[in-house]
Amino acid sequence: MESKSLDATVGRKYYLSYLVNKKNLTGREKLSALHQEAFLDCCEGSVYFFEKIKLSPFKSLFLGLQGWLDGLNRSSCESFISQITKENVDLVYIDGSNYGRVAKEIKLRFPEIKIVTFFHNVECYFFWHSFRNKPSLRGIAVFICNYIAERMAFKYSDTIVCLNERDGVTLNKIYGQKNFFVMPLCVKSLSAPSKSSGLSVNDKVGLFVGGAFYANLYGVKWFVENVVRHTQCRFYIVGVGFEEYRSELEVYENIRVVGEVDDLSEWYARCDFIFSPIFDGSGMKTKTAEALSYGKPILGTPESFVGYENHLNDIGKLCVSASDFIKEINDFNKEDFRSADSLIDIFSENYSFESLCKKMKLVLE
């Protein structure tokens, strides 16, 4: 367990998250790191890390049914409570609804402390759909435990922060009525993108970016089966875990599975557009904001644009069927889209770290 502290001040604020390995961060972990950075930019605060502990399946289930997830237990929670007892704390920003039990413990003992919880997803929705996609005893147990923790997070938080309007509305339908604040997903460019960086010269090139979890894998398989062979375009799939599905996906000459790469910016520079055939999920899609940061338009399903609706007509084309994808790809012309400069500007104003800091300040104030 690790605590990073600044000089004590009246009305101290804490950011509560878990300690991660800074190599090979997931999209969620990258967003958590950015929220942490924005938090410290906006206030004289401290960051407190819980350490994830691997437990046996039985022990995990036993604790999970009490609302303790990711290896947390009463002892680790008491360590944090002991820390804040020594200080005049007025706000705790909790990074994730999986810490609902922690929110409960803090609120019951310190009702005057304002608790802000950031919901990365509607976790019970996400894990329910994951279970339906691949039913198992473990899957239903994960769903139940996350439901319990998330319900606590909703009940005991003073402020609910969501990535988009849909998540807030869904939380209210499931857990009751509570006001929520929308703080859209943000990313930092993987490298400083050149506003004139390269569209392909000859063939059209489409790029998919994302790890091989169930929603991405289902979408890519559907795309290969229903779209690829009907287009005059080269497609590349980049993302951790897709290497395992190379033989299953590379069934046509114009599609290639790249898998995990060290430098995504190289692949963004090569492509003309991002294709995003995602049909399920919660929160917002990192790949959409990331594409904008490189000035690339997106051809995607409605799920790909959740949280980006205000800019849909500027950033890409909506495809609700295979025929939509086929038409938009075959008719693709970069002149039909906003310039790379304009897309980067939309990203900077709405989904960049700077825009996150402005919204974080509103939440903390």
Wavefront OBJ file of the C-alpha trace (Angstrom):
o trace
v 0.000 0.000 0.000
v 1.332 3.370 -0.955
v 0.407 6.941 -0.081
v 1.580 10.019 -1.901
v 1.083 13.103 0.247
v 1.476 16.833 -0.090
v 1.698 19.374 2.728
v -1.334 19.231 4.994
v -3.914 21.934 4.347
v -7.333 22.765 5.704
v -10.034 20.886 3.853
v -7.706 18.289 2.368
v -8.867 16.169 -0.556
v -7.936 12.576 -1.389
v -7.878 10.678 -4.650
v -8.419 6.966 -4.017
v -7.354 4.359 -6.567
v -5.355 1.158 -6.860
v -1.662 0.755 -7.502
v -0.926 -0.372 -11.056
v 2.061 -1.551 -12.985
v 2.830 1.390 -15.260
v 3.867 -0.920 -18.091
v 1.158 -2.087 -20.489
v -1.610 -0.022 -18.930
v -5.180 -0.832 -19.925
v -7.461 1.890 -21.271
v -9.144 2.117 -17.867
v -5.816 2.460 -16.085
v -4.662 5.173 -18.484
v -7.843 7.126 -17.795
v -7.367 6.659 -14.040
v -3.842 8.037 -14.310
v -5.132 11.099 -16.188
v -7.858 11.696 -13.593
v -5.239 11.457 -10.877
v -3.036 13.982 -12.671
v -5.964 16.349 -13.233
v -6.991 16.005 -9.579
v -3.553 17.076 -8.380
v -3.489 19.929 -10.893
v -6.781 21.240 -9.542
v -6.294 21.022 -5.771
v -3.866 20.648 -2.911
v -4.595 16.983 -2.479
v -3.161 13.560 -1.850
v -3.320 10.280 -3.692
v -3.837 7.038 -1.785
v -3.298 3.714 -3.521
v -4.775 0.385 -2.562
v -2.753 -2.598 -3.678
v -4.618 -5.289 -5.566
v -4.081 -8.677 -3.947
v -4.634 -11.985 -5.707
v -6.913 -14.264 -3.727
v -8.322 -17.736 -4.165
v -11.648 -17.904 -6.020
v -13.470 -18.856 -2.801
v -11.932 -15.997 -0.812
v -12.657 -13.535 -3.631
v -16.300 -14.636 -3.706
v -16.616 -14.470 0.085
v -15.296 -10.899 0.161
v -17.063 -9.867 -3.039
v -20.473 -10.755 -1.617
v -19.708 -8.215 1.135
v -18.742 -5.558 -1.398
v -14.968 -5.964 -1.137
v -13.547 -6.288 -4.655
v -10.076 -6.541 -6.207
v -8.480 -8.017 -3.095
v -9.678 -5.279 -0.750
v -10.843 -6.163 2.734
v -11.721 -4.439 5.979
v -8.070 -4.264 7.038
v -6.940 -2.393 3.913
v -9.934 -0.056 4.186
v -9.137 0.638 7.858
v -5.622 1.669 6.868
v -7.037 4.390 4.638
v -9.596 5.474 7.233
v -6.803 5.690 9.795
v -4.942 7.982 7.391
v -7.826 10.408 6.878
v -8.696 10.411 10.583
v -5.416 12.265 11.215
v -6.316 15.071 8.807
v -9.095 17.529 8.142
v -10.438 15.857 5.000
v -13.469 17.349 3.244
v -13.579 15.281 0.028
v -12.609 11.811 -1.205
v -12.606 11.186 -4.967
v -13.033 7.437 -5.524
v -11.774 6.082 -8.823
v -14.288 3.370 -9.619
v -17.592 1.986 -8.412
v -15.794 -1.233 -7.462
v -14.873 0.646 -4.259
v -18.482 0.977 -3.175
v -17.822 -0.715 0.153
v -15.086 1.832 0.874
v -17.524 4.661 0.079
v -19.974 3.144 2.552
v -17.401 2.825 5.333
v -16.227 6.428 4.901
v -19.734 7.922 4.723
v -21.043 6.058 7.774
v -18.128 7.253 9.910
v -17.566 10.690 8.402
v -20.917 11.897 7.035
v -19.471 15.387 6.596
v -16.890 14.202 4.044
v -18.079 14.648 0.477
v -17.656 11.462 -1.555
v -17.259 11.717 -5.322
v -17.247 8.432 -7.231
v -16.230 8.152 -10.853
v -18.073 5.368 -12.674
v -15.841 4.063 -15.487
v -18.799 2.008 -16.715
v -22.103 0.771 -15.466
v -20.257 -2.274 -14.181
v -23.279 -4.480 -13.515
v -24.465 -3.862 -17.084
v -21.001 -4.587 -18.474
v -20.530 -7.837 -16.517
v -24.094 -9.005 -17.188
v -23.514 -8.740 -20.915
v -20.116 -10.404 -20.520
v -21.841 -13.285 -18.715
v -24.533 -13.560 -21.395
v -21.823 -13.694 -24.060
v -19.987 -16.498 -22.260
v -22.088 -18.046 -19.467
v -20.212 -19.567 -16.529
v -20.420 -19.820 -12.749
v -17.497 -17.421 -12.471
v -19.230 -14.955 -14.802
v -22.431 -14.821 -12.750
v -20.423 -14.507 -9.513
v -18.450 -11.551 -10.935
v -21.721 -9.899 -11.980
v -23.322 -10.313 -8.542
v -20.270 -9.027 -6.650
v -19.925 -5.985 -8.902
v -23.650 -5.264 -8.545
v -23.312 -5.259 -4.752
v -20.277 -2.937 -4.770
v -21.731 -0.618 -7.397
v -25.014 -0.294 -5.532
v -23.065 0.805 -2.443
v -21.069 3.300 -4.520
v -24.277 4.815 -5.875
v -25.996 4.995 -2.493
v -23.154 6.460 -0.437
v -21.667 8.919 -2.936
v -22.632 12.574 -2.794
v -21.606 13.144 -6.404
v -21.805 10.615 -9.226
v -19.462 11.238 -12.162
v -20.093 9.399 -15.442
v -18.441 9.334 -18.826
v -21.675 10.097 -20.647
v -25.374 10.834 -20.264
v -26.396 7.266 -21.085
v -24.452 5.803 -18.168
v -26.011 8.273 -15.739
v -29.523 7.489 -16.958
v -28.820 3.742 -16.769
v -27.509 4.022 -13.204
v -30.666 5.870 -12.191
v -32.850 3.189 -13.754
v -31.018 0.435 -11.882
v -30.274 1.996 -8.492
v -32.651 4.955 -8.031
v -32.671 8.669 -8.756
v -29.554 10.775 -8.198
v -28.034 13.720 -10.032
v -24.883 12.962 -11.982
v -22.089 14.958 -13.579
v -20.820 14.073 -17.047
v -17.046 14.147 -17.482
v -16.239 12.686 -20.923
v -13.368 10.341 -21.575
v -10.055 11.965 -22.394
v -6.752 10.695 -23.720
v -3.278 12.008 -24.140
v -1.837 11.597 -27.622
v 0.571 8.699 -27.746
v 3.021 11.025 -29.450
v 2.753 14.580 -30.685
v 0.654 14.058 -33.824
v 1.594 15.934 -36.935
v -1.475 17.686 -38.287
v -0.313 16.807 -41.770
v 0.530 13.200 -40.922
v 0.010 10.706 -43.598
v -2.940 9.357 -45.395
v -2.114 6.398 -47.574
v -1.140 7.180 -51.149
v -2.566 4.216 -53.052
v -5.010 1.777 -51.448
v -7.499 2.889 -48.836
v -6.443 1.669 -45.394
v -8.776 1.022 -42.453
v -7.486 0.447 -38.923
v -9.052 -1.184 -35.877
v -7.453 -0.522 -32.493
v -8.424 -2.363 -29.317
v -7.766 -5.384 -27.129
v -9.427 -8.735 -27.789
v -12.099 -8.593 -25.073
v -15.577 -9.886 -25.858
v -17.211 -6.785 -27.430
v -14.197 -5.996 -29.631
v -13.745 -9.610 -30.647
v -17.407 -10.060 -31.536
v -17.415 -6.839 -33.561
v -14.265 -7.651 -35.502
v -15.463 -11.189 -36.305
v -18.767 -9.765 -37.538
v -16.917 -7.205 -39.655
v -14.700 -9.854 -41.253
v -17.650 -12.096 -41.982
v -19.988 -9.429 -43.372
v -17.943 -6.515 -44.703
v -14.305 -7.177 -45.629
v -14.745 -9.194 -48.813
v -17.171 -6.656 -50.276
v -14.738 -3.728 -50.216
v -11.711 -2.411 -52.064
v -9.718 -1.583 -48.964
v -6.891 -2.948 -46.835
v -7.688 -3.540 -43.150
v -5.361 -3.873 -40.157
v -6.284 -5.043 -36.656
v -4.013 -3.787 -33.878
v -4.510 -4.739 -30.249
v -3.380 -7.006 -27.443
v -4.681 -10.567 -27.727
v -5.779 -10.532 -31.359
v -2.699 -12.575 -32.309
v -4.529 -15.623 -30.961
v -7.260 -15.174 -33.580
v -5.028 -14.558 -36.603
v -5.924 -17.790 -38.420
v -9.623 -17.201 -37.785
v -9.616 -13.584 -38.988
v -7.122 -13.536 -41.861
v -9.476 -15.305 -44.257
v -9.247 -12.674 -46.999
v -6.220 -11.144 -48.680
v -7.143 -7.605 -47.693
v -7.143 -8.098 -43.926
v -4.174 -8.530 -41.603
v -4.003 -9.101 -37.847
v -1.073 -7.189 -36.366
v -1.785 -7.738 -32.668
v 0.165 -5.948 -29.964
v 2.508 -3.161 -31.075
v 4.969 -0.871 -29.305
v 4.020 2.307 -31.163
v 0.402 2.938 -32.121
v 1.176 6.337 -33.640
v 2.888 4.632 -36.585
v -0.304 2.754 -37.399
v -2.524 5.797 -37.026
v -0.243 7.633 -39.449
v -0.633 4.852 -42.036
v -4.413 4.648 -42.058
v -7.117 6.687 -43.762
v -9.870 5.939 -41.272
v -10.730 3.942 -38.168
v -13.397 1.252 -38.421
v -15.243 0.541 -35.195
v -17.870 -2.237 -35.408
v -18.770 -2.266 -31.689
v -22.272 -3.376 -30.721
v -22.094 -3.683 -26.943
v -20.466 -1.981 -23.985
v -20.693 0.829 -21.487
v -18.838 4.081 -20.887
v -17.115 5.620 -23.910
v -14.784 4.145 -26.499
v -11.161 5.205 -26.067
v -10.425 4.380 -29.695
v -12.787 7.154 -30.847
v -11.039 9.918 -28.888
v -7.658 8.486 -29.794
v -8.517 8.562 -33.498
v -9.509 12.220 -33.215
v -6.213 13.042 -31.512
v -4.517 11.855 -34.709
v -6.941 13.615 -37.025
v -8.544 10.404 -38.311
v -12.264 10.020 -39.105
v -14.241 7.079 -37.704
v -16.668 4.748 -39.456
v -18.545 3.170 -36.592
v -21.695 1.750 -35.058
v -23.878 3.819 -32.691
v -22.050 2.289 -29.695
v -18.760 3.694 -30.995
v -20.122 7.237 -30.801
v -21.769 7.137 -27.365
v -20.568 10.269 -25.584
v -19.487 11.839 -28.874
v -22.997 12.503 -30.230
v -22.585 16.282 -30.307
v -19.775 15.918 -32.853
v -20.962 12.897 -34.819
v -21.539 14.739 -38.100
v -18.030 16.176 -37.948
v -15.946 13.213 -36.808
v -17.207 10.299 -38.882
v -20.017 8.271 -40.392
v -22.632 6.228 -38.548
v -22.987 2.639 -39.765
v -25.845 0.565 -38.406
v -25.526 -2.388 -40.793
v -23.025 -4.256 -42.929
v -24.340 -2.511 -46.041
v -23.672 0.865 -44.371
v -20.067 -0.094 -43.701
v -19.604 -1.413 -47.233
v -21.017 1.736 -48.802
v -19.065 4.171 -46.600
v -15.793 2.281 -47.135
v -16.166 1.913 -50.887
v -17.229 5.551 -51.252
v -14.628 6.827 -48.806
v -12.996 10.081 -49.841
v -10.982 12.144 -47.391
v -12.465 15.308 -48.915
v -15.878 14.322 -47.488
v -14.574 14.671 -43.939
v -13.278 17.468 -41.779
v -9.565 18.113 -42.176
v -7.094 16.460 -39.814
v -6.503 19.877 -38.232
v -10.222 20.295 -37.548
v -10.572 16.821 -36.004
v -7.590 17.465 -33.762
v -9.178 20.752 -32.688
v -12.414 18.945 -31.747
v -10.347 16.519 -29.709
v -8.418 19.313 -27.965
v -11.546 21.224 -26.996
v -13.533 18.248 -25.713
v -11.509 15.098 -25.041
v -7.983 16.269 -24.181
v -6.276 16.418 -20.802
v -6.770 20.186 -20.727
v -10.530 19.786 -21.152
v -10.523 17.157 -18.385
v -8.852 19.588 -15.961
v -11.605 22.164 -16.520
v -14.305 19.625 -15.711
v -12.385 18.187 -12.759
v -12.197 21.642 -11.224
v -15.997 21.958 -11.446
v -16.441 18.590 -9.737
v -14.068 19.456 -6.896
v -15.550 22.895 -6.355
l 1 2 3 4 5 6 7 8 9 10 11 12 13 14 15 16 17 18 19 20 21 22 23 24 25 26 27 28 29 30 31 32 33 34 35 36 37 38 39 40 41 42 43 44 45 46 47 48 49 50 51 52 53 54 55 56 57 58 59 60 61 62 63 64 65 66 67 68 69 70 71 72 73 74 75 76 77 78 79 80 81 82 83 84 85 86 87 88 89 90 91 92 93 94 95 96 97 98 99 100 101 102 103 104 105 106 107 108 109 110 111 112 113 114 115 116 117 118 119 120 121 122 123 124 125 126 127 128 129 130 131 132 133 134 135 136 137 138 139 140 141 142 143 144 145 146 147 148 149 150 151 152 153 154 155 156 157 158 159 160 161 162 163 164 165 166 167 168 169 170 171 172 173 174 175 176 177 178 179 180 181 182 183 184 185 186 187 188 189 190 191 192 193 194 195 196 197 198 199 200 201 202 203 204 205 206 207 208 209 210 211 212 213 214 215 216 217 218 219 220 221 222 223 224 225 226 227 228 229 230 231 232 233 234 235 236 237 238 239 240 241 242 243 244 245 246 247 248 249 250 251 252 253 254 255 256 257 258 259 260 261 262 263 264 265 266 267 268 269 270 271 272 273 274 275 276 277 278 279 280 281 282 283 284 285 286 287 288 289 290 291 292 293 294 295 296 297 298 299 300 301 302 303 304 305 306 307 308 309 310 311 312 313 314 315 316 317 318 319 320 321 322 323 324 325 326 327 328 329 330 331 332 333 334 335 336 337 338 339 340 341 342 343 344 345 346 347 348 349 350 351 352 353 354 355 356 357 358 359 360 361 362 363 364 365
